[in-house]
Amino acid sequence: MTTSDKAWGIICAMIAGVSYGTNPLGGLIMYGEGLNPSSVVFYRFILATICFAVIMVMSKITFKISFHELLILAILGLLFCASALCLFSSFLYMDAGLASTIFFIYPIFVALAMSALFHEKLTSSIIIAIIFTLVGIALLYRGDGEGFNLKGVLCVLGSAVSYSIYMIVINKSKIMMSAVKMNFYMAIFCLLGVLLFSFTTASNSILPLNTPVAFMGAIFLAIVPTIISLTFMVKAIKLIGSTPTSIIGALEPLTAVAIGVLLFGELFTLKMATGITLILSGVLVLIAGSELKEKAKQILGSRTKHWRWRS
């Protein structure tokens, strides 16, 4: 890999992280226009679906898909739908910046699930990450009923768990197709999931985009934290790998916190800053630990081959 490729990969990862961290901006703008979580998620993905379809046609990517692939993408789409609905619902109960920070613990859920279901070893880095994260979440509680809210936290945890399962399914299914095609079909099933959810209660009904501001918020959500983020994430992973991309992904919650504080007047204290730092540190310890373990295996493997050659 050339230096320019690595630099471009880092820039792509930064763009992906920052753009995904703008979810609260579009969501809170649409909430200010009287829309609910179902409507926000619905309009986000219907516009994204149209954009992905246009990209596929322009890039001459076939829409053909097997039944097995369709089944997997249906599962992935519904999981992503559940994650999005839970995350945007949490913005109604707690500060969007805090919600986005807590959501970033999903790599820990992935590690725990892989250990429980697929017998992957619980390493010291995972245990340290869990401790850091739990302490960090505890520090976010202010005791005044504001900011940190039990309903909000449960929504965020539901979002993180859904996204964790989504990540595991992608990993284990080993589905092979372009990111644009995958995202197109996932967005379709996200729409179906939101439509089903909208019929559960009258408060979850999909509301019309009745103002220009709401329409602009929907376009923003479809383009910036969806299409731009996913596109640059794929580029970053190809250039610098998934682990560095995940580490730079810490810009996601930091961006969300900055948007909440600067644009929506959300409270930010030293105690909250410490909690956020611990949560991010816990996740980075987990990711960095995995990277060091992989490098150690490579070094030991190369030394073993060298020893055998000399023997």
Secondary structure, 3 states (H helix, E strand, C coil): CCHHHHHHHHHHHHHHHHHHCCHHHHHHHHHHCCCCHHHHHHHHHHHHHHHHHHHHHHCCCCCCCCHHHHHHHHHHHHHHHHHHHHHHHHCCCCCHHHHHHHHCCHHHHHHHHHHHHHCCCCCHHHHHHHHHHHHHHHHCCCCCCCCCCHHHHHHHHHHHHHHHHHHHHHHHHCCCCCHHHHHHHHHHHHHHHHHHHHCCCHHHCCCCCCCHHHHHHHHHHHHHHHHHHHHHHHHHHHHHCHHHHHHHCCHHHHHHHHHHHHHHCCCCCHHHHHHHHHHHHHHHHHHHHHHHHHHHHHHHHHHHHHHHHHC
